[in-house]
């Protein structure tokens, strides 16, 4: 059953607006995801929000009506509200007409499985982090391990940049020691991106299981992390630039690993 | 000879603050680039700012003192100012201690030369555009052609994302018709990224000259642009994501083209 809220000072609306801040997300365990398309994709992955807000206009679209019916059956709290309040929650002039508040879910490190895993240390920019989640999803990675002080994958900016892959990708937080134990237990090679490394041979085969390890935007992997790697790899560089943007470098690394496996599992 | 400004209402300071807006950049032909490192790299490429601002603290560093002397000899207008004013110009709490106002320079399309050129249509996000300029520099591309309503490469956000490559990369604006004439005159293949395309064979060789053509974040290349391409290429995709972030996709495309050429010219 839908409930109507038209006051921006309603406590629920205030709580949702507070999800832009780390404190609000930590206190509630929720995060915001915007757009009917995202909510539909999430539903296909059985990810239902705790709260789903929508404007009267949204309800005129058949896929949204269908989504709301299914959400209602799942016990989702449905809130019909104004576009003004949706704009306040999204902190945008032209907000989506559907916004969900979802429960943050991190996987246990041991739940991450697959021939290609991504590990990230100290990522600062939420747009980079979200873009990497999207790219990891695109190459069918088995998950992402966040090491150290990596920014919050559930911030509004990071979630936006994932374009829905936040619901498809397993994320785990772990220490460097836990990552080392994980890769040893799986027999995976830890391949770190580093300016101290060397380019891989163009046709060189990689081990069956690989963890690609990317460092922080400013300083890359630290010495201890580099020492933990089985291999340090430098991307070829020409021109004046001395490095790539982190999300761009990760995309090139991940596609390069996948190419060496003949793009197995690629969609036709 | 350095001049001191300590008032935020000084007309020159107001003009520099206005460079955050498209109007301010259009009226003056200038753009902002932040940081001593960037100014030094620009100087190495003989790019001198019209105006160079610095804090008294910056001047204590020998490389900055050297930069200021060289800039003075080049006739650059040197302004010593406060960190508060630098913060206002950068619109940041912790600004760089050196900020330059440089003249915007676009190249003529015919001045772009090389075996790999990037063409972009309708890019909306300045961070994506700046990241692509940095990546194009990293693979030694001969330049970037901006088609249609592509966002301003000289915005503060775009320039930041280039990490200095704005000074190294030739940028030209052109219509689709001009791009078609250009690639025909050079005998280059126009390769468009499109979901309607097919993946390239892993070891397939590409023509000697290639223009990689990337469309807008939301909708990709339009029908007319796709029709102008000699080849439409789709990146392999797996998982739930249906596309990559534009800057990530461009990085994968450019490195893929360069790999097929054995990463020729890569730095050791």
Interface residues (C-beta under 8 A of the other chain):
Chain A: X41 X45 X127 X131 X134 X135 X136 X137 X138 X139 X140 X141 X161 X163 X164 X165 X167 X168 X169 X199 X202 X235 X236 X237 X238 X239 X240 X241 X243 X244 X245 X247 X248 X249 X250 X251 X252 X255 X256 X258 X259 X262 X263 X265 X266 X267
Chain B: X41 X45 X127 X131 X134 X135 X136 X137 X138 X139 X140 X141 X161 X163 X164 X165 X167 X168 X169 X199 X202 X235 X236 X237 X238 X239 X240 X241 X243 X244 X245 X247 X248 X249 X250 X251 X252 X255 X256 X258 X259 X262 X263 X265 X266 X267
